[in-house]
Amino acid sequence: MTEWRPALARQRYLLDFTVAAMRRRRARNLGLLVVYGGMVFLLASVLFYTGALKHEAGLLLAEAPEIVVQRMVAGRHDLVPETHAETLRGIRGVRGVQGRLWGYHYDPVVRANYTLLVPPADDIAPGTAVIGPALARARGAGIGDVLSFRGYDGALRAFQIQAVLPQDSGLVSADLFLVAEPDFRALFGVPAGQYTDLALRIPNPREIQTVAEKVLEAAPDSRPILREEMLRTYDAVFDWRSALVLLPLSGALLAFAILAWEKASGLSADERREIGILKAVGWETGDVLAMKLWEGGLLSLLAFLFGTAAAYWHVFGLSAPLLAPVMKGWSVLYPDFRLTPAIDATQLLALFFLTVLPYLAATLVPVWRAAVTDPDEVMR
């Protein structure tokens, strides 16, 4: 323990000297801190928001059916007859097959598409509807109001609002319009005994792939979609959108990289003179490097902490107003919801290595060159 005390005291003195030196150049350091923290803020916001959306998608798909079966006609999604459901019920490993009814309806009033859906329980009375929160805001509708849509045959059909879905479910229910099965069939002209797709429940996860193969054998015109495939699709979509967000920011990130390299690698005359004086009064090369490492480490750590904290507040406190229009994906009816924080150590480590280590490396190289040079030559 005694052997470490002189080394700790030496580092403490170096840290005190570094803080004093940074105070003398406070304007330069504050400007670099603001730009550095802003870059960390942008990267962290995209990283946190993408991760949170993937987490929410995973939670939502956890309740989704293990396999969704669609019928393909001429390469297009078509209605599935009840006979397909009867055939799939006979496949070993399938616990249940449920026909689903859903579709899209364009509303010229708000120029947006609604997602019309018959809930699995089908507990909605004919002539009534349950709507999503974004749809309610767009139409200014509430419980007891009446919304009318023109069906496939041109006839006008009215629906009285029975309930509005809670705001917390906005990620999936923003544009939902839940109706009874008879109303759905009458609005879109879907005949009885036909469905949009079929939902298969498979209790044993190890049998999902085998059941999907059996579905293709039993119904060659079908397309089974596994829940894992849906999750991978969501992940790919969110990754693509995060790249789409970062692309316009690449110019700003490149400008910061140039600025950071110039500030870190281009030592000013005062800094070179300071290094020369320190070497002349007996400082070793290791002490100069340690001092500059403290300076770069403090600046990087402060920028990392400020940028990460600001990104956390921006994403989970303000619902990311700078990113939401691109990442959420709705064209008109944007959902209003708060994401649950889903940050792991891997995200923070990746952000740290991307933002902190390059700056430290750019700081030490020119300092080492100046520190190993003769003090007279440095001061001249």
Buried (B, 14 or more C-beta within 10 A) or exposed (E): EEEEEEEEEEEEEBBEBBEEBBEEBEEEBEEBBEBBBBBBBBBBBBBBBBBBBBBBBEEBBEEEBBBBBBBEEEEEEBBBBBEBBEBBEEBEBBEEBEBBBBBEBEBEEBEBBBBBBBBEEEEBEEBBBBBBBBBBBBBEBEEEBEBEBEBEEEEEBEBEBBEBBEBEBBBBBBBBBBBBBEBBBBBBEBEEEBBBBBBBEBEEEEBBBBBBEBBEEBBEEBBBBBBEEBBEEBBEBBEEBBEEBBEEBEEEEEEBBEBBBEBBBEBEEEBBBBBBEBBEEEBEBEBBBBBBBBBBBBBBEBBBEBBBBBBBEBBBEEBBEBBBEBBBEBEEBBBBBBBEEBBEEEBBEEBBEBBBEBBBEBBBEBBBEBBEBEBEEBBE
